Amino acid sequence: MFAEINNEFLKTKLGFDVVIWVVVAKQANIEKVQELSLNKLEVPRYEWKNRSKDEKSQKIFNILKTKKFVLLLDDIWERLDLTELGVPHPNGEDNLSKLIFTTRFEDVCHVMEAHKHVKEECLAPDEALSLFRMKVGEDTFNSHPEIPTLAIEIVKECKGLPLALITIGRAMADKKTPQRWDRAAQVLKTYPSTFSGMEDQVFAILAFNYNCLSNDAIKSCFLYCSMFPSDYEILEDELIELWIGEGLLIGSYDIQRARNQGYDIIESLKVPCLLESAESEKHVKMHDMIHDMALWLTTKTEEKKKKVVIKERARMLESRDFAEWKDAQMISLRDIDRISLFDRSVAGPKVPSFQNLDTLFLRRSSMDEIPSGFLEKMPLVRVLNLSYNYRLGMCWQVHQLVNLEYLNMSFTSMKAWSIGGLKKLRCSILNFAHLKEIDQTLISSLSFLQLFSMHGGSHHQLELRLFDQIREDNNILCGGKKASLEELESLEYINEISIIVPSDISVRKLLNSYKLQSCIRKLHLQCCNNMISLELPFDSNSGKNGLKKIQAEQNWWDGLQWEDEAIKQRFISFFMPSEYMDLYHVLGYGY
């Protein structure tokens, strides 16, 4: 890009006396930049060779102070001191000189005190096709009537990234049959790293930003994002909870500290554009090519080499699929209609064996139940994510995963919670689930539990009405599900809870417990018609840690009595009326 800008300035000048273009790159060396600048200024070598850095600085300053100049600094990785470089500061109305620089990192714009930031966006579809067509060449592009259509498919896979468009366009320049173009399109959709030039000319370059991340924790968190589909909008809280479950965060045994670290990591990944803010609030996403690069790094980085399997949109997965994945350490399955364990070779079911598997995502499937035996031979699994399987009502095998530390069954139709054998479980997430019962003493048996989340009620309206009828028992947790608040309070390591509380007695018990109060993140007060006159003891302690959401009926909220107006104002930002919990919230967005 800067080459074109430099050429334009050299051709037209645009009123500038001097145009200097210097590629700075990662290891910025002031003297190297000075010498490049002196060469551009056509200063004889003998005048600055073997001179000190300060002398070179003074030489550059004396030349530029009387001129109107434009300095193009390409690929800055950190702050450059213009005074040390010898460049007069292009500030003020009297100085019409300009400094223009490119950087991979937004924070460099701030430390360089840039007056204007311009983010280079990916190309629009028509621009992308035009660039790709130029690199392919008109002769090849028009060599067969099917090639332009196939070219559009290939361009879509590049998602507007110029580097990918140029590399792939050059690779296709000598391909003149539709069969070769169709093959190329399929390779890019399934195994992009095997496409000619992708590793060394695209992924290796994109990986510069990854390699410059400040520590291994951030790198591991970035690579973990590849478990989600490319361009998929990931809820930040869900991502951080997974990082906690995997033990990727330093503060994983202090949930609030770990969350704060997680938010910092997300921001640090946004700076070099390894993650992007999504359209939905509190969501992030990963560009297609960045996603492919992350998968490539996951399998290529020797010290953290993993076998990752990602499968999306399949009508059925069979025994032969699982046989190919037997060595996988991380598996992500999404939009799967059915899993069949039937094996023709044995004329019956064959239980798959995943002896190395650490992490399993099985999300957004159409299955009513997980086939018997599917989870049987996964002895090392620590993270199991079954969320958004709306029809999934049975999974009796979860209790067999004795090493499980993270379990997410949100947005499922599970009727019972059979996890009695999960002694190592640290994170249990059951938001918007259909659970009708949690056996008494089950929660208290999870001695290492740190995070318990069961907010939002049920995503089934009949279940909401059921809760309205079951409020007889004192100190009940989650409306008729038998488990009690005392069980949560008895857990030694619990430090974050998001729960449904269905009665005024339960509320009083909750808020009379200093331990539970300090753990509350999201509090769902369901069916609170009888609590309209309740003087709820919200005080400064109630929200001192991680409180983010209070959900209840608006009339009840309006009738609450407060210690003082300041506390009321503090809690207003946390409140969400039950009446307005529309589909946006039911699907988890911003909740």
C-alpha positions, 0 to 999 in steps of 0.5 A, a space after each residue: 500500500 505504501 509503495 503506491 502512496 510513495 509513487 503517487 507523492 513522487 509523481 505529483 509532489 502535492 506541494 511537498 518538497 521532500 518525500 521519504 519512505 522507510 520500512 521500519 519493521 519489527 526490530 526498530 533501529 533508530 540508526 538504521 532508520 536514520 541512514 535510510 532517511 539520509 539516503 532518501 534525502 540524497 545526502 552524500 555517504 561521506 557526510 554521515 558515515 561513521 558519525 554518531 546517532 546524535 550527529 545523524 539526527 542533527 543532520 536530518 533535522 537541519 535539512 528537514 526544518 526548512 522544508 515541507 516534507 512527508 515522512 512515510 514510516 511503514 510497519 511500525 511495531 512500537 513508538 519511534 521518538 521523532 526527536 531522536 530520529 531527527 525529524 521536526 514534529 509535524 505539528 502546528 499551523 505553521 508546519 504543513 509537513 506530514 507524518 504517515 505511518 502504518 502499524 499492525 497495532 492500534 495502541 501504537 497509534 495512541 503512543 505515536 499521538 496520531 491525529 487520525 486513525 484509519 483502519 484498513 478494512 478488508 475489500 468489498 466483494 467486487 473489489 476483491 474479485 477485481 484484485 483476484 482477477 487481475 492476479 489470475 490474468 484475463 487469459 486464464 479467467 476467460 479460458 472457460 465459461 465456468 471459471 468466473 463462477 468458480 472464481 467467485 466461490 474462491 474469492 468468498 473464501 478469502 473474505 476480502 483479505 488482499 494477501 490471500 487474494 493475491 497469493 491464491 490468484 497467482 497460484 491459479 494463473 496457469 489453471 485453465 480447466 474448471 476441474 482444477 478450479 473446482 478442486 481449488 475451491 474445495 481445498 480452500 473450504 476444507 484444508 486451506 493450509 494445503 493450498 499452494 503458497 498459503 503456508 509461507 505466503 499467507 499464514 506465515 505472514 499473518 502469524 507475525 501478529 500471533 508471534 508478537 503476543 506478549 505471553 503464552 497464556 494469550 497465545 493459547 487463548 487465541 488458538 482456542 478460539 479456533 474451536 468456534 467456526 470462522 466468523 461465528 459471533 462468540 459471547 465474550 463471557 462464554 469464551 472466558 468461562 471456557 478458558 477458565 475451564 481449560 485452565 488457560 488463565 492464571 487466575 482460574 481458581 479465582 473466577 472474578 480475577 480470571 474473568 478480568 484477565 480474560 477481558 484483558 486478553 480479548 482486548 489484547 487480541 483485538 489490538 492486532 486484529 486477531 479478534 474483532 468486535 462482532 455486530 452483537 454487543 459483548 461478542 467477538 469473532 475471528 476473520 476466516 483467514 485468521 481462523 484458518 491460520 489459527 488452526 494451522 498454528 495449532 497443528 504446526 506449533 511444536 511445543 503446543 502441537 494438538 490434533 484438532 477436529 472441527 466438523 460442521 453441518 453434517 446429516 450424520 456422523 458414523 463409526 468410520 468418521 470417529 475412527 479417523 479422529 481417534 488421536 484427536 485432542 480437541 473435537 468441535 461438532 456443530 449442526 450435526 443431525 445424527 450420530 450413528 455408532 453402527 459399524 458394518 464390519 461388526 454388524 452392530 454398534 462400535 463404541 468409538 475410542 478417544 484416549 487422548 481427547 481433552 475437549 469436546 464441543 457438541 453444539 446446536 445439533 438436532 439430536 434428542 439424545 447422545 447415543 449410548 456409549 458415545 462418551 464411554 471411552 473418553 477418559 481424559 476429557 476435561 471440558 464438555 460443551 453440550 450447549 444449544 442442543 435444544 432437543 437434547 433431553 438425555 445424556 446419562 453418560 456424562 457422569 462417566 467423565 470422571 476428569 471433567 472440570 467444565 460442563 455446559 448444558 445450557 439451552 438443552 431439554 435435559 430433565 435431570 442432572 446426573 453428574 454424581 461422579 464428577 468430583 473434579 468439576 469446577 464449572 457447571 453452566 446450566 442456563 435456560 435449561 429444562 431441568 426439573 430436578 437436581 437431587 438433594 446433596 448432589 451440589 454439595 458433593 461437588 467439592 471443587 465447584 467454583 462456578 455454578 450458573 443456572 440463570 434465565 429460567 427455562 426456555 420453555 414457557 410451560 416450565 416457567 408456569 410450573 415454577 409459579 406453583 412450586 414455592 412451598 419449600 423454604 430455602 429452595 434453589 431454582 424453583 422446585 429442583 430440591 437442591 438448596 442454597 445451603 448446599 452452595 454455601 457449604 462448598 469450600 471453593 465456590 466463588 461465583 453463582 448465577 441462579 434463580 430464586 423463586 421465593 422471598 424466603 430464599 431471597 432472604 436466605 441468600 442475602 443473609 449469607 455474606 459468602 453467597 452475596 459476595 459470589 452473586 453474578 446474576 440473580 433471577 428472581 422468578 414469579 415474585 408477585 408475593 414479594 412486592 412489598 419485600 424490603 430487599 436488603 441490597 447494600 454495597 456488599 451485594 454488588 461489591 464483586 461481580 454482580 452483573 444482572 438482576 432479573 425480576 418483574 418491573 412492578 416488584 422492582 419499583 416497590 423495593 425500599 433502599 438504604 439510600 438513593 446512591 445504592 439504588 442508582 448503583 443497582 439500576 444498571 444491573 436490573 433487567 425486567 422479566 417482561 422484556 426478556 425477548 428472544 435476544 436475551 433468550 439466545 444468550 446475547 448480552 445476558 
